[in-house]
Amino acid sequence: MAAPKRSSGSSASNGRSRAVAPAVARAPTKAVLDRPDRVEVRKTYKLYIGGQFPRSESGRSYVVAAADGTPLANAVRGSRKDLRDAVRAARGAAQGWADRTAMNRGQVLYRVAELMEGRRDQFVGEVAQAEGLRPDRARDVVDRAIDRWVWYAGWADKIAQVLGSSNPVASDFFNFTIPEATGVVGIVAPEPSSLLGLVSRLAPPLVGGNSVVALASEIRPLPAITLTEVLATSDVPAGVINVITGRKRELIPWLAAHEDVDALDVWGVPEDLRREVELSAADSVKRVVRRPAGTTDARFDWLDDRASERPEWIAAYLEMKTVWHPIGL
């Protein structure tokens, strides 16, 4: 019998080397891979909070299925504590993000689009499965989502010029109106559009310097989770974007009532919860951003650029501050 080879990384004991036999990895055979009685191990995705991917403290998850009912994976069923953790992370990141120059925020958001382009095929496959679309249609949706990031990123250093002003006053003062970030924005993502709808609601508050806590589509969360993997490898600071998956009816009331959330986008809130949620948001004087009048979540066409790319959606998450400054000082 031949003596085993010595490992270059062998440990020493009492001045003597110990021989370590190399491990041999064997690829599974086709017979093993094709066993019809084998139970598939589905991936369980995680939350995205503070730049990390934590498991829910509740330990709960739910099965995510394709449009045809085929089980795809397990998604975390987020809890109230997960939501509180996300708001805390968003609050901690809000001021730093708002203090960045507008040009830098645009550059950071553009980098997200670059990374999405690199994972385009994965997004196409997930959107096709989630929404039951043909590959060419799913490709169009993903391309629009990437282009929409670019479109909004370009507004980062322009929105202040459009909304701000120098106001004439009858005194020896300069009077300027300047848009500023609102703070922490809660977003209830559209339900039917798993990626394009989410991007369309996520980008506007970010452009203006807000941090975000987003509730992803409940029945189609996988493209949103893949987006968080893109965000984790981008230049977006930890905590600026936080994404929670789970049952919307469990989480929405707590997001609306949270005292440290400054604005709430209710686009994806179920109609029967809308009044209750808006009243809850009013208790803490939140800014509430609604869908355009006559628009429904199920019927809105996110592929319509004229309807979906609007600077007004950025303005909805900005506060206008007026500053007086003496002339000559």
Secondary structure, 3 states (H helix, E strand, C coil): CCCCCCCCCCCEECCEECCCCCCCCCCCCHHHHCCCCCCCCCCECCCEECCECCCCCCCCEEEEECCCCCEEEEEECCCHHHHHHHHHHHHHHHHHHHHCCHHHHHHHHHHHHHHHHHCHHHHHHHHHHHHCCCHHHHHHHHHHHHHHHHHHHCCCCCHHHHHCEECCCCCCEEEEEEEEECCEEEEECCCCCCCHHHHHHHHHHHHCCCEEEEECCCCCCHHHHHHHHHHHCCCCCCCCEEEECCCHHHHHHHHHHCCCCCEEECCCCCHHHHHHHHHHHHHCCCEEECCCCCCCCCCCCCCCHHHHCCHHHHHCCEEEEEEEEECCC
